[in-house]
């Protein structure tokens, strides 16, 4: 990032760069900056912020504390790995890391789905209140009072 000639506003394009080139970068942030420029990096960071907000919202919608704790653990592990990948090299293509991340993301999806199904079952079991009948009789009100109430003009 210290070499300003390595990046531009819109980048240099997605070209293959030799390992010993000055434009080579092993981390994702510099690779996006070189290939797609400042605009591409800004869009990428905006997408990551939106994704983090969405995951946060989904996580705290889960009511069951056990499921929520599992999701929080998975999000923390995947988030730390994601930040490490962005800053210090993309290691998600290597075998142990990609299997662990895929397993954790799958676990999060299963737990989230299980929570949704549990909420749907709870909603199905809740008693539904019968609607109140219309035109309830006015017990204890005289006929004259009822007539006066009916004769009152509408206030709109």
Secondary structure, DSSP 8 states (H G I E B T S, - for coil): ---GGG--SS-S-S----TTSTT---SHHHHHHHHHHHHHHHHHHHHHHHHHHHHHHHHTT---HHHHHHHHHHHHHHHHHHHHHHHH---TTSHHHHHHHHHHHHHHHHHHHHHHHHHHHHHHHS-------SS---TT--HHHHHHHHHS----
